[in-house]
Amino acid sequence: MDAQRSGDSGGREFQRVSEELRARIADGTYPLNLLLPSQRDLAAEFDVSRDTVQKVLKELAQHGLIESRQGSGSRVLRVPRTQPSVVADGRLRGGRTLGSLLGEAFERAEVTLDVFSLTSESLAAHLMVQAERIIGGFIAPESIALRLILPSVDLVLPYPRSEADPDDPRLRDRFRRIADRSTDTVSGLFRDLEEYVPSVGIAVRRAPLTPTCKLYLLNGAHALLAPYEVIERDITVESGESIRALDVLGFGAPLAHHVRNADPDSPDTLFVDSWQRWFDSVWNRLAR
């Protein structure tokens, strides 16, 4: 099956992974001199073959963005230039990015993050970078509080689902394993940070809701939303069988960004406040 999947290395899957890794390097998710995740981890995250990951890394190395060494991994050497007009998940007009906004949020003494999404995969990637900054002594927040709302475990999500058999449980089981792994990663990061930050708190609640977009609320001042894109693709399940499925893509979608300001009646302030009230109401409801 890997041989079959390796055929995507010149097509959409290759392009998808290449664009996302370039974007993460550009927006600071993977900073200069930082090692990228292992080929195994990247293949698992993007659900592609290691052959596809290897070819993407080779292309990035040819463009001088990374340096790959046998046994040492791939390290970021150069940040690619991006056009200010580009809008993609985490890459905003005017050069603002999710990575840079999270970086600024973590430079505050008190950090609050409210997130609602299908999984915490993207969040985990960004938090790893901030954890490295804290452990390295580059920033020193006094408190970090994360509230994370994810879909209920028993909620039947519309995606991913097999085109041939919408009731096939294997895709749901695979999705749940991936989602649980990313949530465990975030929880582990917060446990590691207890040694460096005086007050660290993470709380996860499950809602009977299917997110149609990712929602990030940073320090009560920034609201960011990225809609999930429905796509058709082949998914390989644990048995090795490839299933044609409808799935959602969390990265590559436009990201709307609104900033709270001094004018309580400004559209941006009203937007941020309305989403904060919505998040708080759902959070409090789930506590009952």
Salt bridges, closest charged atoms under 4 A:
ASP2 OD1 - ARG5 NH1 3.93
GLU13 OE1 - ARG16 NH2 2.50
GLU20 OE2 - ARG24 NE 2.76
GLU20 OE1 - ARG91 NH2 3.67
ASP27 OD2 - ARG91 NH1 3.73
GLU45 OE2 - ARG24 NH2 2.46
ASP47 OD1 - ARG5 NH2 3.36
ASP47 OD2 - ARG174 NH2 2.72
ASP47 OD2 - ARG233 NH1 3.12
ASP51 OD2 - LYS55 NZ 3.67
GLU67 OE2 - ARG69 NH2 3.26
ASP89 OD2 - LYS214 NZ 3.66
GLU104 OE2 - ARG96 NH2 2.84
GLU107 OE2 - ARG133 NH2 2.84
ASP114 OD1 - ARG147 NE 2.87
ASP168 OD2 - ARG170 NH2 2.76
GLU229 OE2 - ARG12 NH2 3.98
GLU232 OE2 - ARG244 NE 3.18
ASP234 OD1 - ARG244 NH1 3.06
GLU238 OE1 - ARG177 NH1 3.81
GLU241 OE1 - ARG170 NH1 2.75
ASP247 OD2 - ARG233 NH2 2.77
ASP268 OD1 - HIS258 ND1 2.67
ASP273 OD1 - ARG260 NE 2.67
ASP280 OD1 - ARG147 NH2 2.59
